[in-house]
């Protein structure tokens, strides 16, 4: 994608990090508010189905809860290049 748009000296890096929040419930709220694609998947479902699906997601997120709160591994892909002219 970068090369096809005239960029040179392209570098890609993968950064490993942790997402830390107060609880799995906080993580669920972040997902619901920030990631529209997840909401879109459920948009046409009846309310009981949406409620059950979000409850299941929250239950799965709880596996990342510790005594200090919610902590999940994340991977961030970073790319950069230069363009002359």
Backbone atoms as SQL, in Angstrom:
CREATE TABLE atoms (id INTEGER PRIMARY KEY, chain TEXT, resi INTEGER, resn TEXT, atom TEXT, x REAL, y REAL, z REAL);
INSERT INTO atoms VALUES
  (1, 'A', 1, 'UNK', 'N', 0.831, -1.179, 0.000),
  (2, 'A', 1, 'UNK', 'CA', 0.000, 0.000, 0.000),
  (3, 'A', 1, 'UNK', 'C', 0.885, 1.255, 0.000),
  (4, 'A', 2, 'UNK', 'N', 1.877, 1.297, 0.844),
  (5, 'A', 2, 'UNK', 'CA', 2.760, 2.463, 0.882),
  (6, 'A', 2, 'UNK', 'C', 3.530, 2.587, -0.432),
  (7, 'A', 3, 'UNK', 'N', 4.141, 1.480, -0.855),
  (8, 'A', 3, 'UNK', 'CA', 4.951, 1.501, -2.076),
  (9, 'A', 3, 'UNK', 'C', 4.102, 1.889, -3.285),
  (10, 'A', 4, 'UNK', 'N', 2.882, 1.412, -3.337),
  (11, 'A', 4, 'UNK', 'CA', 1.982, 1.719, -4.433),
  (12, 'A', 4, 'UNK', 'C', 1.564, 3.173, -4.485),
  (13, 'A', 5, 'UNK', 'N', 1.820, 3.900, -3.420),
  (14, 'A', 5, 'UNK', 'CA', 1.482, 5.321, -3.354),
  (15, 'A', 5, 'UNK', 'C', 2.714, 6.219, -3.316),
  (16, 'A', 6, 'UNK', 'N', 3.842, 5.673, -3.764),
  (17, 'A', 6, 'UNK', 'CA', 5.037, 6.489, -3.922),
  (18, 'A', 6, 'UNK', 'C', 5.937, 6.614, -2.705),
  (19, 'A', 7, 'UNK', 'N', 5.699, 5.849, -1.669),
  (20, 'A', 7, 'UNK', 'CA', 6.552, 5.922, -0.489),
  (21, 'A', 7, 'UNK', 'C', 7.769, 5.028, -0.666),
  (22, 'A', 8, 'UNK', 'N', 8.877, 5.444, -0.064),
  (23, 'A', 8, 'UNK', 'CA', 10.122, 4.687, -0.093),
  (24, 'A', 8, 'UNK', 'C', 10.597, 4.475, 1.337),
  (25, 'A', 9, 'UNK', 'N', 11.642, 3.667, 1.479),
  (26, 'A', 9, 'UNK', 'CA', 12.227, 3.409, 2.803),
  (27, 'A', 9, 'UNK', 'C', 11.148, 3.016, 3.811),
  (28, 'A', 10, 'UNK', 'N', 10.317, 2.102, 3.408),
  (29, 'A', 10, 'UNK', 'CA', 9.176, 1.690, 4.224),
  (30, 'A', 10, 'UNK', 'C', 9.648, 0.763, 5.350),
  (31, 'A', 11, 'UNK', 'N', 9.197, 1.064, 6.543),
  (32, 'A', 11, 'UNK', 'CA', 9.497, 0.234, 7.698),
  (33, 'A', 11, 'UNK', 'C', 8.195, -0.176, 8.368),
  (34, 'A', 12, 'UNK', 'N', 8.169, -1.412, 8.860),
  (35, 'A', 12, 'UNK', 'CA', 7.009, -1.912, 9.599),
  (36, 'A', 12, 'UNK', 'C', 7.508, -2.458, 10.927),
  (37, 'A', 13, 'UNK', 'N', 6.777, -2.163, 11.974),
  (38, 'A', 13, 'UNK', 'CA', 7.134, -2.678, 13.295),
  (39, 'A', 13, 'UNK', 'C', 5.874, -3.142, 14.019),
  (40, 'A', 14, 'UNK', 'N', 6.053, -4.159, 14.816),
  (41, 'A', 14, 'UNK', 'CA', 4.979, -4.650, 15.666),
  (42, 'A', 14, 'UNK', 'C', 5.331, -4.309, 17.099),
  (43, 'A', 15, 'UNK', 'N', 4.443, -3.618, 17.766),
  (44, 'A', 15, 'UNK', 'CA', 4.645, -3.241, 19.159),
  (45, 'A', 15, 'UNK', 'C', 3.687, -4.049, 20.030),
  (46, 'A', 16, 'UNK', 'N', 4.228, -4.694, 21.031),
  (47, 'A', 16, 'UNK', 'CA', 3.404, -5.435, 21.984),
  (48, 'A', 16, 'UNK', 'C', 3.210, -4.569, 23.217),
  (49, 'A', 17, 'UNK', 'N', 1.989, -4.547, 23.701),
  (50, 'A', 17, 'UNK', 'CA', 1.668, -3.693, 24.829),
  (51, 'A', 17, 'UNK', 'C', 0.534, -4.336, 25.616),
  (52, 'A', 18, 'UNK', 'N', 0.117, -3.704, 26.692),
  (53, 'A', 18, 'UNK', 'CA', -1.022, -4.174, 27.480),
  (54, 'A', 18, 'UNK', 'C', -2.069, -3.080, 27.552),
  (55, 'A', 19, 'UNK', 'N', -3.309, -3.473, 27.421),
  (56, 'A', 19, 'UNK', 'CA', -4.431, -2.567, 27.629),
  (57, 'A', 19, 'UNK', 'C', -4.863, -2.746, 29.078),
  (58, 'A', 20, 'UNK', 'N', -4.794, -1.682, 29.856),
  (59, 'A', 20, 'UNK', 'CA', -5.148, -1.751, 31.273),
  (60, 'A', 20, 'UNK', 'C', -6.353, -0.863, 31.543),
  (61, 'A', 21, 'UNK', 'N', -7.367, -1.463, 32.133),
  (62, 'A', 21, 'UNK', 'CA', -8.590, -0.748, 32.495),
  (63, 'A', 21, 'UNK', 'C', -9.017, -1.219, 33.881),
  (64, 'A', 22, 'UNK', 'N', -10.007, -0.584, 34.436),
  (65, 'A', 22, 'UNK', 'CA', -10.458, -0.924, 35.777),
  (66, 'A', 22, 'UNK', 'C', -11.085, -2.302, 35.894),
  (67, 'A', 23, 'UNK', 'N', -11.804, -2.725, 34.842),
  (68, 'A', 23, 'UNK', 'CA', -12.520, -4.003, 34.912),
  (69, 'A', 23, 'UNK', 'C', -12.906, -4.470, 33.514),
  (70, 'A', 24, 'UNK', 'N', -13.402, -5.698, 33.455),
  (71, 'A', 24, 'UNK', 'CA', -13.921, -6.221, 32.186),
  (72, 'A', 24, 'UNK', 'C', -15.125, -5.405, 31.728),
  (73, 'A', 25, 'UNK', 'N', -15.909, -4.915, 32.665),
  (74, 'A', 25, 'UNK', 'CA', -17.059, -4.063, 32.308),
  (75, 'A', 25, 'UNK', 'C', -16.598, -2.789, 31.623),
  (76, 'A', 26, 'UNK', 'N', -15.493, -2.213, 32.104),
  (77, 'A', 26, 'UNK', 'CA', -14.937, -1.022, 31.453),
  (78, 'A', 26, 'UNK', 'C', -14.466, -1.355, 30.038),
  (79, 'A', 27, 'UNK', 'N', -13.871, -2.525, 29.872),
  (80, 'A', 27, 'UNK', 'CA', -13.420, -2.943, 28.545),
  (81, 'A', 27, 'UNK', 'C', -14.612, -3.117, 27.601),
  (82, 'A', 28, 'UNK', 'N', -15.694, -3.685, 28.112),
  (83, 'A', 28, 'UNK', 'CA', -16.897, -3.864, 27.296),
  (84, 'A', 28, 'UNK', 'C', -17.455, -2.513, 26.857),
  (85, 'A', 29, 'UNK', 'N', -17.498, -1.561, 27.755),
  (86, 'A', 29, 'UNK', 'CA', -17.993, -0.221, 27.412),
  (87, 'A', 29, 'UNK', 'C', -17.114, 0.402, 26.333),
  (88, 'A', 30, 'UNK', 'N', -15.797, 0.256, 26.469),
  (89, 'A', 30, 'UNK', 'CA', -14.884, 0.800, 25.462),
  (90, 'A', 30, 'UNK', 'C', -15.154, 0.158, 24.097),
  (91, 'A', 31, 'UNK', 'N', -15.325, -1.157, 24.086),
  (92, 'A', 31, 'UNK', 'CA', -15.599, -1.860, 22.830),
  (93, 'A', 31, 'UNK', 'C', -16.912, -1.374, 22.228),
  (94, 'A', 32, 'UNK', 'N', -17.933, -1.265, 23.039),
  (95, 'A', 32, 'UNK', 'CA', -19.244, -0.848, 22.541),
  (96, 'A', 32, 'UNK', 'C', -19.217, 0.587, 22.010),
  (97, 'A', 33, 'UNK', 'N', -18.465, 1.451, 22.659),
  (98, 'A', 33, 'UNK', 'CA', -18.456, 2.857, 22.262),
  (99, 'A', 33, 'UNK', 'C', -17.468, 3.167, 21.140),
  (100, 'A', 34, 'UNK', 'N', -16.365, 2.456, 21.096),
  (101, 'A', 34, 'UNK', 'CA', -15.292, 2.829, 20.174),
  (102, 'A', 34, 'UNK', 'C', -15.251, 2.023, 18.880),
  (103, 'A', 35, 'UNK', 'N', -15.777, 0.831, 18.889),
  (104, 'A', 35, 'UNK', 'CA', -15.637, -0.041, 17.727),
  (105, 'A', 35, 'UNK', 'C', -16.989, -0.288, 17.071),
  (106, 'A', 36, 'UNK', 'N', -17.347, 0.594, 16.169),
  (107, 'A', 36, 'UNK', 'CA', -18.646, 0.523, 15.505),
  (108, 'A', 36, 'UNK', 'C', -18.890, -0.765, 14.747),
  (109, 'A', 37, 'UNK', 'N', -17.833, -1.409, 14.283),
  (110, 'A', 37, 'UNK', 'CA', -18.008, -2.654, 13.524),
  (111, 'A', 37, 'UNK', 'C', -18.673, -3.723, 14.377),
  (112, 'A', 38, 'UNK', 'N', -18.339, -3.754, 15.669),
  (113, 'A', 38, 'UNK', 'CA', -18.965, -4.753, 16.550),
  (114, 'A', 38, 'UNK', 'C', -20.451, -4.460, 16.719),
  (115, 'A', 39, 'UNK', 'N', -20.771, -3.196, 16.880),
  (116, 'A', 39, 'UNK', 'CA', -22.195, -2.832, 16.998),
  (117, 'A', 39, 'UNK', 'C', -22.936, -3.157, 15.714),
  (118, 'A', 40, 'UNK', 'N', -22.298, -2.939, 14.574),
  (119, 'A', 40, 'UNK', 'CA', -22.943, -3.180, 13.287),
  (120, 'A', 40, 'UNK', 'C', -23.309, -4.648, 13.102),
  (121, 'A', 41, 'UNK', 'N', -22.472, -5.542, 13.600),
  (122, 'A', 41, 'UNK', 'CA', -22.744, -6.978, 13.473),
  (123, 'A', 41, 'UNK', 'C', -24.052, -7.339, 14.159),
  (124, 'A', 42, 'UNK', 'N', -24.330, -6.672, 15.258),
  (125, 'A', 42, 'UNK', 'CA', -25.530, -6.987, 16.042),
  (126, 'A', 42, 'UNK', 'C', -26.723, -6.081, 15.742),
  (127, 'A', 43, 'UNK', 'N', -26.527, -5.086, 14.941),
  (128, 'A', 43, 'UNK', 'CA', -27.542, -4.040, 14.748),
  (129, 'A', 43, 'UNK', 'C', -28.912, -4.572, 14.334),
  (130, 'A', 44, 'UNK', 'N', -28.952, -5.570, 13.486),
  (131, 'A', 44, 'UNK', 'CA', -30.230, -6.074, 12.990),
  (132, 'A', 44, 'UNK', 'C', -30.816, -7.183, 13.853),
  (133, 'A', 45, 'UNK', 'N', -30.151, -7.520, 14.936),
  (134, 'A', 45, 'UNK', 'CA', -30.633, -8.583, 15.823),
  (135, 'A', 45, 'UNK', 'C', -31.648, -8.021, 16.809),
  (136, 'A', 46, 'UNK', 'N', -32.576, -8.861, 17.244),
  (137, 'A', 46, 'UNK', 'CA', -33.529, -8.415, 18.270),
  (138, 'A', 46, 'UNK', 'C', -32.789, -8.078, 19.573),
  (139, 'A', 47, 'UNK', 'N', -33.379, -7.226, 20.379),
  (140, 'A', 47, 'UNK', 'CA', -32.754, -6.784, 21.633),
  (141, 'A', 47, 'UNK', 'C', -32.305, -7.947, 22.522),
  (142, 'A', 48, 'UNK', 'N', -33.102, -8.993, 22.711),
  (143, 'A', 48, 'UNK', 'CA', -32.631, -10.093, 23.570),
  (144, 'A', 48, 'UNK', 'C', -31.352, -10.758, 23.035),
  (145, 'A', 49, 'UNK', 'N', -31.213, -10.827, 21.727),
  (146, 'A', 49, 'UNK', 'CA', -30.016, -11.412, 21.120),
  (147, 'A', 49, 'UNK', 'C', -28.818, -10.500, 21.355),
  (148, 'A', 50, 'UNK', 'N', -29.008, -9.184, 21.175),
  (149, 'A', 50, 'UNK', 'CA', -27.917, -8.229, 21.414),
  (150, 'A', 50, 'UNK', 'C', -27.465, -8.275, 22.870),
  (151, 'A', 51, 'UNK', 'N', -28.433, -8.297, 23.770),
  (152, 'A', 51, 'UNK', 'CA', -28.113, -8.333, 25.202),
  (153, 'A', 51, 'UNK', 'C', -27.330, -9.589, 25.546),
  (154, 'A', 52, 'UNK', 'N', -27.768, -10.731, 25.036),
  (155, 'A', 52, 'UNK', 'CA', -27.078, -12.001, 25.307),
  (156, 'A', 52, 'UNK', 'C', -25.674, -12.005, 24.709),
  (157, 'A', 53, 'UNK', 'N', -25.526, -11.444, 23.523),
  (158, 'A', 53, 'UNK', 'CA', -24.209, -11.412, 22.866),
  (159, 'A', 53, 'UNK', 'C', -23.235, -10.545, 23.659),
  (160, 'A', 54, 'UNK', 'N', -23.674, -9.367, 24.089),
  (161, 'A', 54, 'UNK', 'CA', -22.795, -8.499, 24.865),
  (162, 'A', 54, 'UNK', 'C', -22.455, -9.111, 26.220),
  (163, 'A', 55, 'UNK', 'N', -23.404, -9.821, 26.816),
  (164, 'A', 55, 'UNK', 'CA', -23.128, -10.508, 28.090),
  (165, 'A', 55, 'UNK', 'C', -22.063, -11.582, 27.889),
  (166, 'A', 56, 'UNK', 'N', -22.121, -12.275, 26.769),
  (167, 'A', 56, 'UNK', 'CA', -21.121, -13.298, 26.471),
  (168, 'A', 56, 'UNK', 'C', -19.745, -12.668, 26.238),
  (169, 'A', 57, 'UNK', 'N', -19.715, -11.554, 25.547),
  (170, 'A', 57, 'UNK', 'CA', -18.444, -10.850, 25.333),
  (171, 'A', 57, 'UNK', 'C', -17.859, -10.430, 26.679),
  (172, 'A', 58, 'UNK', 'N', -18.683, -9.859, 27.542),
  (173, 'A', 58, 'UNK', 'CA', -18.183, -9.437, 28.851),
  (174, 'A', 58, 'UNK', 'C', -17.651, -10.623, 29.647),
  (175, 'A', 59, 'UNK', 'N', -18.335, -11.743, 29.578),
  (176, 'A', 59, 'UNK', 'CA', -17.886, -12.940, 30.284),
  (177, 'A', 59, 'UNK', 'C', -16.514, -13.387, 29.777),
  (178, 'A', 60, 'UNK', 'N', -16.303, -13.327, 28.474),
  (179, 'A', 60, 'UNK', 'CA', -15.012, -13.703, 27.899),
  (180, 'A', 60, 'UNK', 'C', -13.919, -12.708, 28.313),
  (181, 'A', 61, 'UNK', 'N', -14.265, -11.433, 28.409),
  (182, 'A', 61, 'UNK', 'CA', -13.293, -10.419, 28.816),
  (183, 'A', 61, 'UNK', 'C', -12.830, -10.622, 30.252),
  (184, 'A', 62, 'UNK', 'N', -13.662, -11.247, 31.064),
  (185, 'A', 62, 'UNK', 'CA', -13.319, -11.452, 32.476),
  (186, 'A', 62, 'UNK', 'C', -12.086, -12.330, 32.649),
  (187, 'A', 63, 'UNK', 'N', -11.738, -13.111, 31.640),
  (188, 'A', 63, 'UNK', 'CA', -10.535, -13.938, 31.765),
  (189, 'A', 63, 'UNK', 'C', -9.269, -13.073, 31.838),
  (190, 'A', 64, 'UNK', 'N', -9.386, -11.801, 31.490),
  (191, 'A', 64, 'UNK', 'CA', -8.252, -10.885, 31.551),
  (192, 'A', 64, 'UNK', 'C', -8.251, -10.031, 32.820),
  (193, 'A', 65, 'UNK', 'N', -9.173, -10.316, 33.740),
  (194, 'A', 65, 'UNK', 'CA', -9.205, -9.573, 34.994),
  (195, 'A', 65, 'UNK', 'C', -8.203, -10.168, 35.982),
  (196, 'A', 66, 'UNK', 'N', -7.541, -9.271, 36.681),
  (197, 'A', 66, 'UNK', 'CA', -6.616, -9.663, 37.736),
  (198, 'A', 66, 'UNK', 'C', -7.039, -8.934, 39.007),
  (199, 'A', 67, 'UNK', 'N', -6.295, -9.134, 40.064),
  (200, 'A', 67, 'UNK', 'CA', -6.603, -8.423, 41.306),
  (201, 'A', 67, 'UNK', 'C', -6.404, -6.913, 41.153),
  (202, 'A', 68, 'UNK', 'N', -5.685, -6.514, 40.109),
  (203, 'A', 68, 'UNK', 'CA', -5.411, -5.098, 39.874),
  (204, 'A', 68, 'UNK', 'C', -6.302, -4.486, 38.797),
  (205, 'A', 69, 'UNK', 'N', -7.224, -5.253, 38.256),
  (206, 'A', 69, 'UNK', 'CA', -8.124, -4.751, 37.213),
  (207, 'A', 69, 'UNK', 'C', -8.012, -5.572, 35.944),
  (208, 'A', 70, 'UNK', 'N', -8.373, -4.963, 34.850),
  (209, 'A', 70, 'UNK', 'CA', -8.378, -5.614, 33.543),
  (210, 'A', 70, 'UNK', 'C', -7.043, -5.348, 32.846),
  (211, 'A', 71, 'UNK', 'N', -6.426, -6.406, 32.317),
  (212, 'A', 71, 'UNK', 'CA', -5.188, -6.238, 31.567),
  (213, 'A', 71, 'UNK', 'C', -5.155, -7.277, 30.445),
  (214, 'A', 72, 'UNK', 'N', -5.143, -6.790, 29.212),
  (215, 'A', 72, 'UNK', 'CA', -5.141, -7.680, 28.046),
  (216, 'A', 72, 'UNK', 'C', -3.991, -7.312, 27.119),
  (217, 'A', 73, 'UNK', 'N', -3.368, -8.319, 26.513),
  (218, 'A', 73, 'UNK', 'CA', -2.295, -8.025, 25.568),
  (219, 'A', 73, 'UNK', 'C', -2.870, -7.419, 24.293),
  (220, 'A', 74, 'UNK', 'N', -2.153, -6.459, 23.744),
  (221, 'A', 74, 'UNK', 'CA', -2.538, -5.889, 22.456),
  (222, 'A', 74, 'UNK', 'C', -1.313, -5.814, 21.560),
  (223, 'A', 75, 'UNK', 'N', -1.567, -5.806, 20.285),
  (224, 'A', 75, 'UNK', 'CA', -0.507, -5.705, 19.287),
  (225, 'A', 75, 'UNK', 'C', -0.830, -4.532, 18.385),
  (226, 'A', 76, 'UNK', 'N', 0.127, -3.626, 18.251),
  (227, 'A', 76, 'UNK', 'CA', -0.055, -2.438, 17.417),
  (228, 'A', 76, 'UNK', 'C', 0.929, -2.534, 16.246),
  (229, 'A', 77, 'UNK', 'N', 0.422, -2.392, 15.047),
  (230, 'A', 77, 'UNK', 'CA', 1.279, -2.400, 13.863),
  (231, 'A', 77, 'UNK', 'C', 1.523, -0.961, 13.434),
  (232, 'A', 78, 'UNK', 'N', 2.787, -0.611, 13.301),
  (233, 'A', 78, 'UNK', 'CA', 3.174, 0.752, 12.930),
  (234, 'A', 78, 'UNK', 'C', 3.973, 0.689, 11.638),
  (235, 'A', 79, 'UNK', 'N', 3.620, 1.522, 10.691),
  (236, 'A', 79, 'UNK', 'CA', 4.345, 1.586, 9.412),
  (237, 'A', 79, 'UNK', 'C', 4.693, 3.028, 9.112),
  (238, 'A', 80, 'UNK', 'N', 5.831, 3.214, 8.480),
  (239, 'A', 80, 'UNK', 'CA', 6.260, 4.568, 8.110),
  (240, 'A', 80, 'UNK', 'C', 7.065, 4.489, 6.823),
  (241, 'A', 81, 'UNK', 'N', 7.092, 5.568, 6.102),
  (242, 'A', 81, 'UNK', 'CA', 7.871, 5.662, 4.871),
  (243, 'A', 81, 'UNK', 'C', 8.110, 7.126, 4.550),
  (244, 'A', 82, 'UNK', 'N', 8.916, 7.359, 3.548),
  (245, 'A', 82, 'UNK', 'CA', 9.190, 8.733, 3.141),
  (246, 'A', 82, 'UNK', 'C', 8.750, 8.911, 1.699),
  (247, 'A', 83, 'UNK', 'N', 8.390, 10.130, 1.384),
  (248, 'A', 83, 'UNK', 'CA', 7.934, 10.453, 0.038),
  (249, 'A', 83, 'UNK', 'C', 8.615, 11.735, -0.387),
  (250, 'A', 84, 'UNK', 'N', 9.275, 11.693, -1.491),
  (251, 'A', 84, 'UNK', 'CA', 10.024, 12.858, -1.986),
  (252, 'A', 84, 'UNK', 'C', 9.211, 13.553, -3.083),
  (253, 'A', 85, 'UNK', 'N', 9.252, 14.863, -3.033),
  (254, 'A', 85, 'UNK', 'CA', 8.634, 15.621, -4.104),
  (255, 'A', 85, 'UNK', 'C', 7.318, 16.095, -3.766);
